[in-house]
Amino acid sequence: HACEYPCRNDDAFPVNLGFCQSDSCIQYSDEVMQHRNLVILFSPCVRAFVLDAESDCIKALIPDYAQKPMYTLYEDTLGEPLADVYFLPEQPKLGWVSRRLRGSRVRL
């Protein structure tokens, strides 16, 4: 998920996500949140897909309580999660950590 913890805003995002949200500088945007679920296929040709959480086929996979404004598609809905991917603004490339080999980090 991108934009994991947007800051609380009484008008735009009145959802309390707890401690991890407390110092967030991420401003809520419905358009961005709707497209925050990503699928990355690690194959000889790495490919990434942005999922539209309002499309019927994706919305059907999201529990009612996790739909708008959160748009949270739980990762295990699509199978076994294999890695966590990090998008760091100061880095020109993606970084990822295998869930099977937690200590090893690989750059794409």
Sine and cosine of phi, psi and omega as CSV:
sin_phi,cos_phi,sin_psi,cos_psi,sin_omega,cos_omega
0.00,0.00,0.70,-0.72,0.17,-0.99
-1.00,-0.03,0.34,-0.94,0.05,-1.00
0.81,0.59,0.78,0.62,-0.11,-0.99
-0.87,0.49,-0.64,0.77,-0.08,-1.00
-0.75,-0.67,0.98,0.17,0.08,-1.00
-0.92,0.38,0.50,-0.87,-0.01,-1.00
-0.92,0.38,0.48,-0.88,0.01,-1.00
-0.95,0.31,0.69,-0.72,0.03,-1.00
-0.58,-0.81,0.84,-0.55,-0.09,-1.00
-0.85,0.52,-0.48,0.88,0.00,-1.00
-1.00,-0.04,-0.77,0.63,-0.12,-0.99
-1.00,0.08,-0.63,0.78,-0.08,-1.00
-0.55,-0.83,0.98,0.19,-0.07,-1.00
-0.99,0.10,0.68,0.73,-0.06,-1.00
-0.92,-0.39,0.79,-0.61,0.04,-1.00
-1.00,0.00,0.91,-0.42,-0.01,-1.00
-0.98,-0.21,0.14,0.99,0.09,-1.00
1.00,0.07,-0.38,-0.93,-0.13,-0.99
-0.82,0.58,-0.70,0.72,-0.07,-1.00
-0.90,0.44,-0.36,0.93,-0.01,-1.00
-1.00,0.03,-0.30,0.95,-0.20,-0.98
-0.85,0.53,-0.62,0.79,-0.01,-1.00
-0.95,-0.33,0.31,0.95,-0.05,-1.00
-0.92,0.38,0.66,-0.75,0.08,-1.00
-0.95,-0.31,0.13,0.99,0.00,-1.00
-0.98,0.20,0.88,-0.48,0.04,-1.00
-0.99,0.12,0.71,-0.70,-0.01,-1.00
-0.93,0.37,0.72,-0.70,0.13,-0.99
-0.67,-0.74,0.85,-0.53,-0.02,-1.00
-0.86,0.52,-0.67,0.74,0.00,-1.00
-0.88,0.47,-0.69,0.72,0.01,-1.00
-0.93,0.37,-0.72,0.69,-0.03,-1.00
-0.89,0.45,-0.59,0.81,0.01,-1.00
-0.88,0.48,-0.44,0.90,-0.04,-1.00
-0.91,-0.42,0.50,0.87,-0.08,-1.00
-1.00,0.01,-0.15,0.99,0.02,-1.00
-1.00,0.02,0.84,-0.54,-0.08,-1.00
-0.86,-0.51,0.58,-0.82,0.13,-0.99
-0.85,-0.53,0.79,-0.61,0.03,-1.00
-0.87,-0.49,0.81,-0.59,0.02,-1.00
-0.98,-0.19,0.89,-0.46,0.04,-1.00
-1.00,-0.02,0.98,-0.21,0.01,-1.00
-0.63,-0.78,-0.03,-1.00,0.03,-1.00
-0.81,0.59,-0.50,0.87,0.09,-1.00
-0.89,-0.45,0.99,-0.12,-0.05,-1.00
-0.90,0.44,0.75,-0.66,0.00,-1.00
-0.75,-0.66,0.57,-0.82,0.03,-1.00
-0.82,-0.58,0.55,-0.83,-0.01,-1.00
-0.74,-0.67,0.70,-0.72,0.09,-1.00
-0.99,-0.15,0.81,-0.59,-0.04,-1.00
-0.99,-0.12,0.72,-0.69,0.05,-1.00
-1.00,0.04,0.95,-0.32,-0.08,-1.00
-0.93,0.37,-0.17,0.99,0.05,-1.00
-0.99,-0.14,-0.11,0.99,0.06,-1.00
-0.95,0.31,0.57,-0.82,-0.11,-0.99
-0.83,0.56,-0.67,0.75,-0.07,-1.00
-0.94,0.35,-0.54,0.84,0.03,-1.00
-0.99,0.13,-0.67,0.74,0.01,-1.00
-0.84,0.54,-0.55,0.83,0.01,-1.00
-0.91,0.41,-0.36,0.93,-0.01,-1.00
-1.00,-0.01,-0.20,0.98,-0.07,-1.00
-0.99,-0.14,0.82,-0.57,0.04,-1.00
-0.85,0.52,0.49,-0.87,-0.03,-1.00
-0.79,0.62,-0.69,0.72,-0.06,-1.00
-0.93,0.35,-0.26,0.97,-0.04,-1.00
-0.96,-0.27,0.07,1.00,0.03,-1.00
-0.98,0.22,-0.32,-0.95,-0.07,-1.00
-0.69,0.73,0.76,-0.65,0.21,0.98
-1.00,-0.05,0.00,1.00,-0.10,-1.00
-1.00,0.08,-0.61,0.79,-0.01,-1.00
0.80,0.60,0.76,0.65,-0.07,-1.00
-0.99,-0.15,0.94,-0.33,0.14,-0.99
-1.00,-0.06,0.90,-0.43,-0.04,-1.00
-0.93,0.36,0.75,-0.66,-0.16,-0.99
-0.87,0.49,-0.55,0.84,-0.02,-1.00
-0.97,0.26,-0.10,0.99,0.09,-1.00
-0.90,0.44,-0.50,0.87,-0.05,-1.00
-0.99,-0.11,0.07,1.00,-0.02,-1.00
0.81,-0.59,-0.23,-0.97,-0.03,-1.00
-0.97,0.23,0.85,-0.53,0.07,-1.00
-0.92,0.39,0.74,-0.68,-0.06,-1.00
-0.97,-0.26,-0.42,0.91,-0.07,-1.00
-0.40,-0.92,0.37,-0.93,0.16,-0.99
-0.96,-0.26,0.76,-0.65,-0.03,-1.00
-0.96,-0.29,0.67,-0.75,-0.02,-1.00
-0.88,-0.48,0.76,-0.66,0.09,-1.00
-0.95,-0.32,0.97,-0.26,-0.05,-1.00
-0.94,-0.35,0.83,-0.56,-0.10,-1.00
-0.86,0.51,-0.48,0.88,-0.03,-1.00
-0.99,0.10,-0.09,1.00,-0.02,-1.00
-0.94,-0.34,0.70,-0.72,0.00,-1.00
-0.97,0.22,-0.20,0.98,-0.06,-1.00
-0.82,-0.57,0.26,-0.96,0.10,-1.00
-0.97,0.26,0.50,-0.86,0.16,-0.99
-0.85,-0.52,0.52,-0.85,0.05,-1.00
-0.55,-0.83,0.43,-0.90,0.02,-1.00
-0.82,-0.58,0.84,-0.54,0.04,-1.00
-0.92,0.40,0.67,-0.74,0.05,-1.00
-0.97,0.25,-0.32,0.95,0.04,-1.00
-1.00,0.08,-0.51,0.86,-0.02,-1.00
-0.84,-0.54,0.93,0.37,-0.13,-0.99
-0.78,0.63,-0.50,0.87,-0.05,-1.00
-0.99,0.14,-0.22,0.98,-0.07,-1.00
-0.99,-0.16,0.73,-0.68,0.02,-1.00
-0.90,-0.44,0.67,-0.74,-0.02,-1.00
-0.76,-0.65,0.66,-0.75,0.11,-0.99
-0.98,-0.21,0.62,-0.79,0.07,-1.00
-1.00,-0.03,0.00,0.00,0.00,0.00
